[in-house]
């Protein structure tokens, strides 16, 4: 009985210590992938891809903000009812 308890305690200790071995999550290639949201999808402007809104110019911050305002207004139920 004492041996079973000792084996169980060692197994529990091994499981608890396994969480201490977590490696830091860093970008392995050293390439920075952060970019502003208005920089676009990499597609050519006004090509009509599924990921760009019509009238939005990739790389133009003012155009991006205008598209956000239009999208937010379309989600407003008070404006949609009238």
C-alpha positions, 0 to 999 in steps of 0.5 A: 500500500505504501509503495502504491501511494509513493508511485501515485505521489511521484506521478502527480508530482511529475504532472504538476511539474510538467506545466513549469516547462512551458517554452516562450512563444516567439516568432521563430523566423524573426519576421514581423507580421504586424501591420495596420488593418488598413494596409489590406489583404495584399490583393490589387485595389478594387479587384472585387475579392471576397475579403475587400469591401467595394470602394475601399482602397487598401493602404488608405486609412481614411477609406478604411475608417469610412468603410467601418462607419458605413458597416456600423451604421448598417448594423444599427437596428434603429436605422434599419427599421425606418 
